[in-house]
Amino acid sequence: MPRVKAAQAVRQGPAKRRLAEHFAAGEIITDLTKKEWKLGLPVGQGGFGCIYLVQKWIRTHKLKYLGVPKYWGSGLHDKNGKSYRFMIMDRFGSDLQKIYEANAKRFSRKTVLQLSLRILDILEYIHEHEYVHGDIKASNLLLSHKNPDQVYLVDYGLAYRYCPEGIHKEYKEDPKRCHDGTIEFTSIDAHNGVAPSRRGDLEILGYCMIQWLSGHLPWEDNLKDPNYVRDSKIRYRENIAGLMDKCFPEKNKPDEIAKYMETVKLLDYAEKPLYQNLRDILLQGLKAIGSKDDGKLDFSVVENGGLKTKTITKVNFVIELSFGLPVIIIATNTNFREVSQ
């Protein structure tokens, strides 16, 4: 699902992002603390931004974990006359988009609610540190390499500091920034060229939940027309019940997702969300299906009319992005190892 940059009213398709220069396996780079690291083979690409330490947050909020990538080191590396910023982060497993597609583009209701509870934890954390993510989607959610019940939000390429020094950015529509983000999920604010905010992240998560559970969003049939997508979202925002009827024509509708969307749509642009209230809505959804927040992510695929557990393929994760200075972000473990202290 390609990311759509700010563009004109009518677009032929998303612009392709230029990738950073290739770095050969075995090349040595030195971080800011003078540690040397040896590169392994590159295995993937994406984008990234700011990460903060999370251990204190995890303790004070009584979480089992927080799905924000761990920072290991960073620095500058010169190659062929160019300077590259680099960051070293954890190794991850599969992204949810691959699992979603392998699973006939469906997740179970329990899995959707479990995922969304963990994503709310992540969003509350980054929002509290004055940033919003702006691009929540399955391909930016990676499972832990060691524990497939843990999910991490990556790719902070569209992250935005919405509240620098405690002062929230004002609501201002900019035609040059219209439709920033991934078109099927991006918020109505982003469609209107408004800088990202907390309510936008929560709206995006709502669209993700609906797609993961139903397999389709109503506007996905015309993604090449961003104005059509925006207008569809605006129309359904005013008729959440109609959105639920469209996506879930059967009787057993996920009332908790409807209530979540109704709650998010009432948020003002600069309003601080009540994250626990949103979590409580999703927890009620788990209770309604006779389940609970047990931290388990059950990814199964339909095969010959039955359910078969899918084995999650573990992969390394490497990100390259041109953002000011070119950036390389490289996973630890087999892809990257420390050479000297």
N, C-alpha and C positions, 0 to 999 in steps of 0.2 A: 504494500500500500504506500505509494510514493507521497512524499511531503510536498505540499503546494505552497510556494512562496507568494509574497505579496505581488499582485499583478494587475493587469487591466481588467475591464469588465468582462471581456470574452477571451478565453484562453484555449489554445489548442492542446495543452497538456503541461505537466510540471517540468520545470527546467532541470536538467541533469546537473548534479553536483560534481565538481572536479575533485578527484581524490588526491591525497598527498602522495609524494614520491614513495616508491617501493624501497623498503629497507631489507637488506639481505640477512638471512639467518646467520647467527654468529657475530653480528656486528655488536660492538661494545658501546654503551652510552652511560654517562655519569650523571647522577641526579644532584640536587642542590646540597645534599649532605655528603657528597663525595663518594657515595656508594656506586659501584660499577655493576651494570646489568647486561647480560648477554641475550640478544634477541633469538627467539625461536621462529618457527614458520608462521606467517600470518594466516588467519583462518576465517576472518570476517571483517565487515566494515560497518560504520554507522557514524554517530556524532555524540558529543559529550560536553559537559560544562562543570559547574562548581559542586563540590561535595564537602560536607562538614563531618566532624567526628560525631558519632552517634551513641557511644556507650552510656553517657550520662542520661541522655534522653530515654534510652531503653529502660534503665533502672527506674527513673522517676515516673515513667508512664506504665511500668509493670508489664512490659512487652517481652515476649520470648525472643524476638529478633526484630530488626527494622530493615526493610528491603531497600537500603541505599548502599551502593557499592563502596567497599572499603578502599581508602586511599593508602598506597604503600610508598610512593615517592614520586618526584617530578623534577624537571629541569629543562635545560636547553641542550640540543645536540646539533652540531654543524655537519652538513653533508652537501657536497658539490656546491659550496658557496652560499647555501641557504641555512638559516637557523630554524630548527623545529622544536617546538615545545612538546614535551612528552609527560605522560602520567601513567603510573603503574597501578593497576587495580586487580581485583580478584578474578579468578577464572569462573566461568558460569557454564551452566548446561544449556539445554534447548530453549529457544524463545517460544512464547505461547502461540504465535501465529502458525508456526510449523505444526504444533500439536493440534491446534484448532482445525487446520485444513486436513490433517490426517484423521481427524475425528468427525468427518462429514460435516464440518463447520457447525458444530454444536458442542457446548459444554453443559453438564447437568446443572440444575438449579442450585444444588448445594455447592458445587464447585464455583459457580459464578459468584455466589454470595461470599464464600470463603475468600476468593481472590479479591473481591471488592473491599472486604473488611481490612485486608492487609494493605491494599492500595490507599485506603483512607488513612491508615497509620502513616504511610509514607508522605502523603500530601500534607497532612497536618504538620509533620516535621519540617518539610521544606518551606511551607507557607510561614511557619513560625520564624524561619530564618530569612524572611523577606523576599523569598523567591516563589515563582510559580513554574510549573513544568511546561505546559502548553502543548504537549504531544503524547498524551497517554494513549497507548494502543497495544495490541497483543505482541507486535514485533519488537516493542520496546520493553517488554516484560520477560525477564529471563529467570529460569529456575536455577537454584543453587546447584553447583557442581557436586556437592556432597550430600545435599538434602533436597530431594525433589518436592518436598512439601513447603519449601521456602521460595518466594518469588521476589525479584528485585527489579526496580524501575531504573532503566538506563536511558542513555541518549538525551543529554541536557542541552542539545543544540539550539532549542527554542526557549530555553529557560530565560526568565525575565525577572528583574528586580522590581517588583511592583510597589514596594514600600521602603525606599531608601531612607535610612535614618529615621524610620518611624512615620514618614509622611507618605501617604498613599497617593499614587499617581491619579490625576483627575481623569474623568471620563471624557475622551475626546476622539471623535471619529476622524480617521485619516484615510482618504481614498487610496493612497499609495500602499497601504498595508492591508487592504481588504483580502480576506480569505487566507490569511496566514495559517499554517498548520497542515494536518492531514485532512483533506476535504470532507470525507465522510463523517469524521468525528469532531472537527474543530468547533469551537463555541460560536454562538451567534455574535458575541462581542467581536471575536476575531474576524468573522465574516464582514462586519461593519468597519473594520480597520481600527478597532479600539485595542489598546495595549492589554495584554493578558492580565487576568486577576484570579482570585481564589474561586469565585463562582464559576469562572470558565473552566478551570480544571475539573470541578465537580460535575459540571454539565457534560464534559467530554467523557468522564467515567460513566455517566448514565447511559450515553450512547453505546459505549463499549459493552455494558451489561446487557443491553437490549440485543445487540448483535450476537454476542456470545451465546445467549439463550435461545434466540429465535432463528439465527442464521442469516438475517438480512435486515437492513435498515430501509425505510420506505424511499429514500432519495438515492439509493445506490444504483438505480437504473439510469441515472443521468449525471454522473460525477463530472463530466466535462463542462457542465454549465454551473459554475459556482453560485450564480445568483439564484438558480433554481433550487440548489441545495439549501442555501440560506433561507429562501422564502418558505421552503418545506419545513425547515426547523422552526421558523417563527410561527407558522400555522399550527404545527403540532404542539408547540409550547403553550399555546392558548387552548389546546384541546388534548390534554394528556390522555384522557379516556379514549379518544379517537386513535391516538398513537398506539395504545395498548391493544385496541381492537384490530388495528391494521397488522401489527406484528405478532399478535397472539390470538388468532381467530377462534381458537378452541375455548371452552368454558374455563379451564383451569389457568387463569391469568396470574402472573406474579404481582400481587397487590403491593408488595413491598417496593418493587421498582417504580410503580406508579406513584406511590407515596414519596419515595426518594425524589423523583423528578418534580413533583408538586412542591416539595420543600425547597429544592435548589432554585426553582424559577422565581421564588419570592425574595431571593437574596438581592440586596442592592449591590451596586458595583464595588463599593469599598467596604462592604459589611463583612465582619469576621464570621465565618460559618460556625455553627455549633456541631462540631465533628462527632461528639458523642451521641447527639440526637440522631444523626445520620447512621451511625453504627447501630444504634438501638433499632432503627427501622429495619436494617438488614438482619439483625439478630432475630427480630420477630418473624421475618421471612423464613429463617432456618427453623424456628420453632413450629411454624405453620406446616412444614413438611416433615415434622417429627425428627428433626436433626438438631445439632448444636455446633457451636464454634469449637471444633476439636483440632483445628489446625491442619487437617488432612486435605490434600488436593487429589481428587480421584479423576484421573484422565483415562478414559476408556474409549475404545473404538467399536463401532458396530460392525460385526462380521457374521454373515450367514444368519442374520436375524437375532443374534445374541450379542452380549457385551464381552469384549476381550480386553484385558488390561494391556495398555500400550507401554512398551519399554522406552524410557526416555533416553535418547542418544545424548551423551555428554560431549560437548565441544568446547574448545577454547574460545575466547572472545577478544577480538582486536578491533579498535576503532581508529579511523583516520578522518580528519576534518581540517579544512582550511578555515581559520577563524582568527583574524588578526595575523599573528604568526601561524604558520602551519602547525598542526597538532598531530601527534601520534599517541594513542592510548593503548597499552599493551597488557594483556592478562598475565598473571603470575603462573606458577606451577610449570607444566611442561612447555609452555610457550615462552617463558621468560624466567631467567634465574639470576640471582645475585652472584656476582663474581668475587667481590671482595668487600670487607667491612670498611 
